[in-house]
Amino acid sequence: MFKTNVGGIDRIARIAGGLVLLGLAATGTIGVWGYLGIVPLATGLMRSCPLYAIVGLNTCPTKSS
């Protein structure tokens, strides 16, 4: 469906950052804006970022044949 363009450390950072933002929002620490953490969490879990596709970025390692 989507081309994989998020890899390795980028993926881990997105998932961790998304979870932190969601946790802070759920506890009321940073307010409702923290629920935007769903975006990096989703892109990390799906390993695909639409913005990366638009600007032509790819953090996945290339497969050597």
matplotlib code that plots the C-alpha trace (Angstrom):
import matplotlib.pyplot as plt

x = [0.0, 2.6, 6.2, 8.5, 10.6, 11.1, 13.8, 16.0, 16.6, 14.1, 11.4, 12.4, 12.5, 9.0, 7.4, 9.1, 8.3, 4.7, 4.2, 5.7, 3.5, 0.4, 1.3, 1.8, -1.4, -3.3, -2.1, -2.9, 0.7, 0.9, -2.7, -4.6, -1.8, 0.0, -2.5, -0.7, 1.8, -0.5, 1.1, 4.7, 3.5, 1.5, 4.2, 6.7, 4.5, 3.6, 7.2, 5.9, 5.8, 3.7, 5.8, 9.0, 7.5, 6.6, 10.0, 11.9, 13.5, 14.1, 15.8, 15.6, 18.9, 19.3, 19.1, 22.3, 21.9]
y = [0.0, 2.6, 2.5, 1.8, 4.9, 5.1, 2.8, 2.0, 4.8, 7.1, 4.5, 4.0, 7.7, 8.2, 5.4, 6.6, 10.2, 9.5, 7.4, 10.1, 12.8, 10.6, 9.7, 13.4, 14.4, 11.6, 12.7, 16.3, 17.5, 19.2, 19.5, 18.2, 19.1, 16.1, 13.9, 14.9, 12.2, 9.8, 11.0, 10.0, 6.8, 5.8, 6.6, 4.7, 1.6, 1.7, 2.4, 4.9, 8.7, 10.6, 13.7, 11.8, 10.5, 14.0, 15.5, 12.3, 11.3, 7.7, 6.6, 2.8, 1.1, 0.1, -3.6, -4.9, -7.6]
z = [0.0, 1.1, 0.2, 3.2, 3.8, 7.6, 9.0, 11.9, 14.4, 12.8, 13.4, 17.0, 17.6, 16.1, 18.1, 21.4, 20.8, 19.9, 23.0, 25.2, 23.7, 24.0, 27.6, 28.5, 26.9, 28.6, 32.0, 31.3, 31.5, 28.1, 27.1, 24.0, 21.6, 22.8, 21.0, 17.8, 19.0, 17.1, 13.9, 14.6, 16.3, 13.3, 10.8, 12.9, 13.2, 9.5, 8.5, 6.0, 6.1, 3.5, 4.0, 3.3, 0.1, -1.0, -0.4, -1.6, 1.7, 2.7, 5.9, 5.2, 4.4, 0.8, 0.1, -1.5, -4.1]

ax = plt.figure().add_subplot(projection="3d")
ax.plot(x, y, z, "-o")
ax.set_aspect("equal")
plt.show()
